[in-house]
Amino acid sequence: MTTMATPSVHSGCSFLANKYLISFCVFVCLNILSSLDKGFALSTHQTDVQLSSLLPASTCSPSTRGHDKKKATLKVVHRHGPCSKMSQPNQYKTTTPTHTQILQQDQARVDSIHSRMGDNLRQTDASIPAKSGSVVGSGNYIVTVGLGSPAKQLSLIFDTGSDLTWTQCQPCVKSCYKQKEPIFDPSLSKSYTNISCNSPFCSQLISATGTKPYCSSGTSTCVYDIQYRDKSFSVGFFAKERLTLTSTDYFDGFLFGCGQNNQGLFGGSAGLLGLGRNKISLVEQSAQKYGRFFSYCLPSTSCATGYLSFGKGGGPSKAVKFTPLSIVSGRGYLGGSFYGLDVVGINVGGCRVSIPASVFSSSGTIIDSGTMITRLPATAYSALRDAFKRGMKSYPQAEALSILDTCYDLSGSSKVSYPKIAFAFSGGLTLDLDATGIFYVASASQVCLAFAGNSDDSDIAIFGNVQQKRLQVVYDVAGGKIGFSPAGCP
């Protein structure tokens, strides 16, 4: 049985009970900040990184790390990187978005999350994309699964913030966007079955999508309708099919959406793989086999690969330290789909940043594989940014990039010294972020702090996928906890 992590100790700012030692800790931290203000970098509180390691390469460097034979493991690739089918030329080649466009899509996702956390259930006309909807935006990590009998390989965006798994389907009664693989044709599968409107499965769509399903005229088939805030959408038949994860792991009667009318910014992927907490997510549908236990590691750059694994296998390594999962309650129907975390503080350069505890407890925090940039309450972000800037005073600043307001020109440096950033969670877990989880690199001359502030302290905070890079992230949903360990993948 895995126990909760004991508090980790950071030099200069330990969790000290003795009041005199606390005073000494404050004195040390103040002197550190004073030194940083004078342009001195203290090695115990600053970390060096080669700038080249933050820049993506043009060729794919696949990794086998994390491939446990006792688990069902899928390769994770960045959809815009050289390891992805999305970037390989064919007749459906899609244009790689600019950094500004990527960050704008990320903001659209965050706006959607904040909106839906407070929205009431609604019913929409399937032919009119809603302005407010479920979350998609910048989901940028892809896995490949098999669907049907015989199995057809499909590249899907995996998303812990979505519940319904869906893919585009022939005959595309109304419209389908361009995707890399051939569009799934249910008429060629021996295991495809539509769900009836009268089935209790049909009613489960309400909590998963926020939209009431309806009946297809003449066939009594359940029709799902999932709308996204960026005006993307998928409408189609709710159905059962065989889902194949590996050569030995498959699920008959898997509930999914077979999209007949689809539009949006899905980057050439065939659809979404829902890993949320709702009953129709893959996590819940595979619970009997995998025990609501999955993990992933997101690669450091778009030229590397990570993994998504299901099941405990031999159990988590001793390096994994856990914090309790929290329930996101009182946040609209979508709140129950997300995985909540309790943030209790942030360290920069080894020192706890001065942020009132009420800031995090009032907003709440979720972890999300589909949001890129971590969003913090405005008060917390300002404090983090100011502390980080003190540790980066020796580097020239660069122009802001979309939502990222703290950027540096590092083109004159081969090695960068930066202040460490760590998140403190309930249960005594202090998590150091990888360098690739701190910086967003547009180019060597525009390297930005990869955090942004919410417009209001009451908006829920989001621990995004940039900050999760290279971490093994372990979801023990049945055990009510989530764990992290460093250097889980390249």
C-alpha positions as CSV (number, residue, x, y, z in Angstrom):
1,M,0.0,0.0,0.0
2,T,1.4,3.3,-1.0
3,T,1.6,6.0,1.6
4,M,1.3,9.8,1.2
5,A,4.5,11.6,0.6
6,T,6.4,13.1,3.5
7,P,7.2,16.8,3.1
8,S,10.2,17.4,0.9
9,V,12.8,19.8,2.3
10,H,14.0,22.7,0.2
11,S,17.2,24.5,1.3
12,G,16.6,27.9,2.9
13,C,12.8,27.4,3.2
14,S,12.2,24.1,5.0
15,F,8.9,23.4,6.8
16,L,10.3,24.3,10.3
17,A,8.2,24.2,13.5
18,N,10.6,26.1,15.7
19,K,9.8,29.8,15.7
20,Y,13.4,30.8,15.9
21,L,14.3,28.6,12.9
22,I,11.3,30.1,11.0
23,S,12.7,33.5,11.6
24,F,16.1,32.4,10.4
25,C,14.5,30.9,7.3
26,V,12.8,34.2,6.5
27,F,16.1,36.0,7.0
28,V,17.9,33.6,4.6
29,C,15.2,34.0,2.0
30,L,15.2,37.8,2.2
31,N,19.0,37.7,1.7
32,I,18.6,35.4,-1.3
33,L,16.1,37.8,-2.9
34,S,18.4,40.7,-2.0
35,S,21.3,38.9,-3.7
36,L,19.2,38.2,-6.8
37,D,18.2,41.9,-6.9
38,K,21.9,42.7,-7.1
39,G,22.3,40.3,-10.0
40,F,24.0,37.4,-8.1
41,A,22.8,33.9,-8.9
42,L,23.1,31.5,-6.0
43,S,23.8,27.9,-7.2
44,T,21.7,26.3,-4.4
45,H,18.6,28.2,-5.6
46,Q,19.3,28.6,-9.3
47,T,19.5,25.8,-11.8
48,D,21.5,25.8,-15.1
49,V,20.0,24.4,-18.3
50,Q,21.4,24.3,-21.8
51,L,19.3,26.5,-24.0
52,S,19.6,23.8,-26.8
53,S,17.7,21.3,-24.6
54,L,14.7,23.6,-24.6
55,L,14.5,23.9,-28.4
56,P,12.7,21.3,-30.4
57,A,14.6,19.3,-33.0
58,S,13.4,18.5,-36.5
59,T,13.7,14.7,-36.3
60,C,11.8,12.3,-34.1
61,S,13.6,10.6,-31.1
62,P,11.3,7.9,-29.9
63,S,11.6,6.4,-26.4
64,T,10.6,3.1,-24.9
65,R,10.7,4.4,-21.3
66,G,7.6,3.6,-19.4
67,H,6.6,0.6,-21.5
68,D,5.7,-1.9,-18.8
69,K,4.7,-5.3,-20.2
70,K,2.3,-5.7,-17.3
71,K,0.4,-2.6,-18.4
72,A,-1.5,-1.5,-21.6
73,T,0.8,1.2,-22.9
74,L,0.2,3.6,-25.8
75,K,2.8,5.9,-27.3
76,V,2.1,9.6,-26.8
77,V,3.3,12.1,-29.4
78,H,2.8,15.9,-29.8
79,R,0.4,16.4,-32.6
80,H,2.6,19.2,-34.2
81,G,5.9,17.3,-33.8
82,P,7.9,15.1,-36.2
83,C,6.9,11.9,-34.3
84,S,3.2,12.5,-35.2
85,K,1.3,11.4,-38.3
86,M,-0.2,14.9,-38.2
87,S,3.1,16.4,-39.4
88,Q,3.8,13.9,-42.1
89,P,3.0,15.0,-45.6
90,N,0.0,13.5,-47.4
91,Q,-3.1,14.7,-49.2
92,Y,-4.6,16.0,-45.9
93,K,-1.6,17.9,-44.7
94,T,-2.7,20.5,-42.1
95,T,-0.9,23.8,-41.5
96,T,1.0,24.0,-38.2
97,P,-0.4,26.9,-36.2
98,T,1.8,29.8,-35.0
99,H,2.7,30.2,-31.4
100,T,0.2,33.0,-31.1
101,Q,-2.5,30.8,-32.6
102,I,-1.7,27.9,-30.2
103,L,-1.8,30.2,-27.2
104,Q,-5.1,31.7,-28.4
105,Q,-6.6,28.2,-28.7
106,D,-5.3,27.5,-25.2
107,Q,-7.1,30.6,-23.9
108,A,-10.3,29.5,-25.7
109,R,-10.1,26.2,-23.8
110,V,-9.5,27.9,-20.5
111,D,-12.4,30.3,-21.1
112,S,-14.6,27.3,-21.9
113,I,-13.6,25.6,-18.7
114,H,-14.3,28.7,-16.6
115,S,-17.6,29.2,-18.4
116,R,-18.8,25.6,-18.1
117,M,-17.9,25.4,-14.5
118,G,-20.8,27.8,-13.9
119,D,-23.1,27.0,-16.8
120,N,-26.4,25.3,-16.5
121,L,-27.4,22.4,-18.6
122,R,-28.6,23.5,-22.0
123,Q,-30.2,22.1,-25.2
124,T,-28.9,23.3,-28.6
125,D,-29.9,22.9,-32.2
126,A,-27.4,20.4,-33.6
127,S,-27.0,22.4,-36.8
128,I,-25.8,25.6,-35.0
129,P,-22.4,25.5,-33.2
130,A,-22.8,26.9,-29.7
131,K,-20.6,29.8,-28.5
132,S,-20.2,28.0,-25.2
133,G,-19.5,24.4,-25.0
134,S,-17.2,21.5,-23.8
135,V,-13.5,21.9,-23.8
136,V,-11.1,21.2,-26.6
137,G,-8.9,24.1,-27.7
138,S,-5.2,23.2,-27.5
139,G,-5.3,19.5,-26.6
140,N,-2.1,18.6,-28.3
141,Y,-1.1,15.1,-27.3
142,I,-2.0,12.1,-29.5
143,V,-2.4,8.4,-29.0
144,T,-3.3,5.7,-31.5
145,V,-6.0,3.2,-30.8
146,G,-7.9,0.6,-32.8
147,L,-11.6,0.8,-33.4
148,G,-13.9,-1.8,-34.9
149,S,-13.6,-5.4,-36.1
150,P,-11.3,-5.6,-37.9
151,A,-9.6,-2.8,-36.0
152,K,-8.9,0.5,-37.8
153,Q,-6.1,2.6,-36.4
154,L,-7.1,6.1,-35.3
155,S,-5.1,9.0,-33.9
156,L,-7.0,10.6,-31.1
157,I,-6.3,13.6,-28.8
158,F,-6.3,12.2,-25.2
159,D,-7.9,14.5,-22.8
160,T,-8.4,14.2,-19.0
161,G,-10.9,17.1,-19.2
162,S,-13.3,15.3,-21.6
163,D,-15.5,12.2,-21.0
164,L,-17.0,11.2,-24.4
165,T,-14.7,9.4,-26.8
166,W,-15.7,10.2,-30.4
167,T,-14.3,9.9,-33.9
168,Q,-15.5,11.0,-37.4
169,C,-17.5,8.4,-39.2
170,Q,-18.5,7.6,-42.7
171,P,-20.7,8.5,-44.6
172,C,-20.2,12.0,-43.0
173,V,-23.9,12.8,-43.5
174,K,-23.3,16.5,-43.2
175,S,-19.6,17.3,-43.0
176,C,-16.2,16.0,-41.8
177,Y,-13.0,18.0,-41.4
178,K,-9.7,16.7,-42.9
179,Q,-7.9,14.0,-40.9
180,K,-4.8,12.0,-41.5
181,E,-6.1,8.5,-41.4
182,P,-9.1,7.2,-43.5
183,I,-12.4,8.1,-41.7
184,F,-13.9,5.2,-39.7
185,D,-16.6,3.4,-41.6
186,P,-18.9,1.5,-39.2
187,S,-20.5,-0.4,-42.1
188,L,-17.2,-2.3,-42.5
189,S,-17.1,-3.4,-38.8
190,K,-18.7,-6.6,-37.5
191,S,-19.0,-5.2,-34.0
192,Y,-20.7,-1.8,-34.4
193,T,-24.1,-1.2,-32.9
194,N,-26.1,2.0,-32.5
195,I,-27.5,2.9,-29.1
196,S,-31.3,3.3,-28.8
197,C,-32.9,6.6,-27.5
198,N,-34.6,4.5,-24.9
199,S,-31.4,3.0,-23.6
200,P,-30.2,4.3,-20.2
201,F,-26.8,4.7,-21.8
202,C,-28.3,7.5,-23.9
203,S,-29.2,9.6,-20.9
204,Q,-25.6,9.4,-19.6
205,L,-24.7,11.8,-22.3
206,I,-26.3,14.7,-20.4
207,S,-23.7,14.9,-17.7
208,A,-20.8,14.0,-20.0
209,T,-21.5,16.6,-22.7
210,G,-23.8,19.2,-21.1
211,T,-26.2,18.7,-24.0
212,K,-29.4,16.7,-23.9
213,P,-29.2,13.9,-26.6
214,Y,-32.1,13.4,-29.0
215,C,-33.5,10.8,-31.3
216,S,-32.6,10.4,-35.0
217,S,-35.9,10.6,-36.9
218,G,-37.1,7.3,-38.2
219,T,-34.4,5.1,-36.5
220,S,-34.8,5.9,-32.8
221,T,-31.0,6.1,-32.6
222,C,-29.5,8.2,-29.8
223,V,-27.7,11.2,-31.2
224,Y,-25.0,13.0,-29.2
225,D,-24.2,16.6,-29.7
226,I,-21.0,18.0,-28.3
227,Q,-20.2,21.7,-28.8
228,Y,-17.0,23.6,-28.1
229,R,-16.5,27.2,-27.2
230,D,-14.2,27.8,-30.3
231,K,-17.2,26.8,-32.5
232,S,-15.9,23.3,-33.1
233,F,-18.4,20.6,-32.7
234,S,-19.2,16.9,-33.3
235,V,-22.7,15.5,-33.8
236,G,-23.5,11.9,-34.6
237,F,-24.7,8.5,-33.4
238,F,-24.0,7.3,-29.9
239,A,-22.9,3.7,-30.4
240,K,-21.1,0.6,-29.1
241,E,-17.9,-0.8,-30.7
242,R,-14.8,-2.8,-30.0
243,L,-11.9,-0.6,-28.8
244,T,-8.4,-2.1,-29.0
245,L,-5.6,-0.6,-27.0
246,T,-2.9,-3.2,-27.5
247,S,-2.7,-6.7,-29.1
248,T,-4.0,-8.2,-25.9
249,D,-6.2,-5.5,-24.5
250,Y,-9.6,-4.7,-26.0
251,F,-13.1,-3.8,-24.9
252,D,-16.2,-5.0,-26.6
253,G,-19.3,-2.8,-26.4
254,F,-17.3,0.4,-25.8
255,L,-19.5,3.5,-25.8
256,F,-18.4,6.2,-28.2
257,G,-19.6,8.9,-30.5
258,C,-19.7,8.2,-34.3
259,G,-19.6,11.7,-35.7
260,Q,-21.6,12.5,-38.8
261,N,-21.3,16.3,-38.6
262,N,-17.9,17.5,-37.4
263,Q,-16.1,20.8,-37.7
264,G,-13.2,22.4,-35.8
265,L,-9.6,22.8,-34.9
266,F,-8.6,19.2,-34.2
267,G,-5.3,19.4,-36.1
268,G,-5.8,16.4,-38.4
269,S,-6.6,14.0,-35.5
270,A,-9.6,11.6,-35.9
271,G,-11.3,12.8,-32.7
272,L,-10.9,12.6,-28.9
273,L,-10.2,10.0,-26.3
274,G,-12.0,10.9,-23.1
275,L,-10.2,10.2,-19.8
276,G,-12.4,12.3,-17.4
277,R,-14.4,11.0,-14.4
278,N,-17.8,10.6,-15.9
279,K,-19.3,7.1,-16.4
280,I,-18.8,7.0,-20.1
281,S,-15.1,7.9,-20.1
282,L,-12.5,5.3,-21.0
283,V,-11.3,5.3,-17.4
284,E,-14.7,4.3,-16.1
285,Q,-15.6,1.9,-18.9
286,S,-12.3,0.0,-18.4
287,A,-12.6,0.1,-14.6
288,Q,-13.2,-3.6,-14.1
289,K,-9.9,-4.4,-15.9
290,Y,-7.7,-1.5,-14.9
291,G,-9.2,-0.5,-11.6
292,R,-9.5,3.2,-12.5
293,F,-5.7,3.5,-12.6
294,F,-3.7,5.1,-15.4
295,S,-0.6,7.2,-15.9
296,Y,1.2,9.2,-18.5
297,C,4.4,11.1,-19.2
298,L,4.4,14.0,-21.6
299,P,7.7,14.4,-23.5
300,S,9.9,17.4,-23.0
301,T,9.8,18.6,-26.6
302,S,7.6,17.9,-29.7
303,C,10.4,15.7,-31.2
304,A,10.3,13.1,-28.3
305,T,7.7,10.6,-27.3
306,G,6.0,9.8,-24.0
307,Y,3.4,7.2,-23.0
308,L,-0.1,6.6,-21.7
309,S,-0.5,3.4,-19.6
310,F,-3.6,1.7,-18.0
311,G,-3.5,-0.5,-15.0
312,K,-1.2,-0.8,-12.0
313,G,1.1,-3.5,-13.5
314,G,3.7,-4.1,-10.8
315,G,2.5,-0.9,-9.0
316,P,3.9,2.6,-9.0
317,S,7.6,3.0,-8.3
318,K,8.9,4.2,-5.0
319,A,9.8,7.5,-6.7
320,V,6.1,8.3,-7.1
321,K,4.8,10.6,-4.3
322,F,1.1,11.1,-3.9
323,T,-1.3,13.9,-3.0
324,P,-5.1,13.4,-2.4
325,L,-7.4,14.0,-5.3
326,S,-10.0,16.7,-4.5
327,I,-13.6,16.8,-5.8
328,V,-14.4,19.9,-7.8
329,S,-17.8,20.6,-6.4
330,G,-20.2,23.5,-6.9
331,R,-18.7,24.3,-10.3
332,G,-21.5,23.4,-12.7
333,Y,-22.1,20.0,-14.3
334,L,-18.6,19.9,-15.8
335,G,-16.9,20.1,-12.4
336,G,-17.3,16.4,-11.8
337,S,-15.4,15.5,-14.9
338,F,-12.1,17.0,-13.8
339,Y,-9.5,15.8,-11.4
340,G,-9.0,18.3,-8.6
341,L,-5.8,19.1,-6.7
342,D,-5.2,21.1,-3.5
343,V,-2.4,23.6,-4.0
344,V,-1.1,25.0,-0.8
345,G,1.9,27.1,-2.0
346,I,4.5,27.8,-4.6
347,N,8.3,28.0,-4.2
348,V,10.5,30.1,-6.4
349,G,14.3,29.9,-6.0
350,G,13.9,27.7,-2.9
351,C,11.7,30.1,-1.1
352,R,7.9,30.0,-0.5
353,V,6.3,32.8,-2.4
354,S,4.0,35.0,-0.2
355,I,0.5,34.1,-1.3
356,P,-2.4,34.0,1.2
357,A,-3.6,30.4,1.7
358,S,-7.2,31.6,1.0
359,V,-6.2,32.4,-2.7
360,F,-5.9,28.7,-3.6
361,S,-8.6,27.4,-1.3
362,S,-11.1,29.8,-2.8
363,S,-10.4,29.2,-6.4
364,G,-9.7,25.4,-6.3
365,T,-7.3,23.8,-8.8
366,I,-7.7,21.1,-11.5
367,I,-5.0,19.2,-13.4
368,D,-5.7,19.0,-17.1
369,S,-3.8,17.3,-20.0
370,G,-5.5,19.5,-22.6
371,T,-4.7,22.9,-21.2
372,M,-1.2,24.0,-22.1
373,I,-0.2,26.9,-19.8
374,T,-0.9,26.7,-16.1
375,R,-3.4,29.3,-15.0
376,L,-3.1,30.7,-11.5
377,P,-5.3,33.1,-9.5
378,A,-4.3,36.7,-10.4
379,T,-2.8,37.3,-7.0
380,A,-0.8,34.1,-7.1
381,Y,0.5,34.7,-10.6
382,S,1.7,38.2,-9.8
383,A,3.6,36.9,-6.8
384,L,5.2,34.1,-8.8
385,R,6.1,36.3,-11.8
386,D,7.7,38.9,-9.6
387,A,9.8,36.4,-7.7
388,F,10.8,34.7,-11.0
389,K,11.8,38.0,-12.6
390,R,14.1,38.8,-9.7
391,G,16.0,35.5,-10.5
392,M,16.2,36.4,-14.2
393,K,17.5,40.0,-13.9
394,S,20.7,39.3,-15.7
395,Y,18.9,38.4,-18.9
396,P,17.4,41.0,-21.4
397,Q,13.6,40.9,-21.6
398,A,11.8,40.3,-24.8
399,E,8.4,41.2,-26.2
400,A,5.4,39.5,-24.6
401,L,3.9,36.5,-26.5
402,S,0.1,36.5,-26.5
403,I,-1.0,35.5,-23.0
404,L,2.6,35.2,-21.8
405,D,3.8,38.5,-20.4
406,T,7.2,37.6,-19.1
407,C,9.7,36.8,-21.9
408,Y,13.5,36.9,-22.3
409,D,15.9,37.1,-25.2
410,L,18.3,34.3,-24.5
411,S,19.9,34.2,-27.9
412,G,23.2,35.4,-26.4
413,S,23.4,32.5,-23.9
414,S,24.2,28.9,-24.4
415,K,23.4,28.1,-20.8
416,V,20.7,29.7,-18.7
417,S,20.6,30.0,-14.9
418,Y,17.0,30.2,-13.7
419,P,15.2,30.0,-10.3
420,K,13.6,26.6,-9.6
421,I,9.8,26.5,-9.3
422,A,8.1,24.0,-7.1
423,F,4.4,23.4,-6.3
424,A,3.4,22.4,-2.8
425,F,0.3,20.2,-2.6
426,S,-1.7,18.9,0.3
427,G,-0.4,15.6,1.9
428,G,3.1,17.0,2.1
429,L,4.1,16.8,-1.5
430,T,6.4,19.4,-3.0
431,L,6.9,19.0,-6.7
432,D,9.9,20.5,-8.6
433,L,9.1,21.4,-12.2
434,D,11.4,20.4,-15.0
435,A,13.0,23.3,-16.9
436,T,10.8,22.4,-19.9
437,G,7.8,22.9,-17.5
438,I,8.9,26.4,-16.7
439,F,9.7,27.9,-20.0
440,Y,7.6,28.3,-23.2
441,V,10.1,28.6,-26.1
442,A,9.0,30.4,-29.3
443,S,12.6,30.9,-30.3
444,A,16.0,31.6,-28.6
445,S,15.2,35.3,-28.7
446,Q,11.7,34.8,-27.1
447,V,11.7,32.4,-24.1
448,C,8.7,33.0,-21.8
449,L,7.6,32.1,-18.3
450,A,5.0,29.4,-19.0
451,F,2.4,30.6,-16.6
452,A,-0.5,33.0,-16.9
453,G,-3.0,34.7,-14.5
454,N,-6.7,34.3,-14.4
455,S,-8.7,37.5,-14.8
456,D,-10.2,36.9,-11.3
457,D,-9.0,35.1,-8.2
458,S,-12.3,33.2,-8.0
459,D,-11.7,31.5,-11.4
460,I,-10.5,27.9,-11.0
461,A,-6.7,27.4,-11.3
462,I,-5.5,24.9,-13.9
463,F,-2.3,22.8,-13.7
464,G,-1.5,22.6,-17.4
465,N,0.4,20.1,-19.6
466,V,3.5,22.3,-20.0
467,Q,4.2,22.1,-16.3
468,Q,3.6,18.3,-16.5
469,K,6.4,17.7,-19.0
470,R,8.7,14.8,-18.2
471,L,6.8,14.0,-15.0
472,Q,5.3,10.6,-14.6
473,V,1.7,11.5,-13.6
474,V,-0.2,8.7,-11.9
475,Y,-4.0,8.7,-11.5
476,D,-5.1,6.3,-8.8
477,V,-8.8,7.3,-9.1
478,A,-10.0,4.4,-7.0
479,G,-7.5,5.3,-4.3
480,G,-8.5,8.9,-4.4
481,K,-5.0,10.2,-5.1
482,I,-2.7,11.4,-7.8
483,G,1.1,11.0,-7.9
484,F,4.2,12.4,-9.5
485,S,7.7,11.3,-10.1
486,P,10.5,13.2,-12.0
487,A,12.2,12.2,-15.3
488,G,9.5,9.8,-16.4
489,C,10.3,10.3,-20.1
490,P,12.8,12.2,-22.3
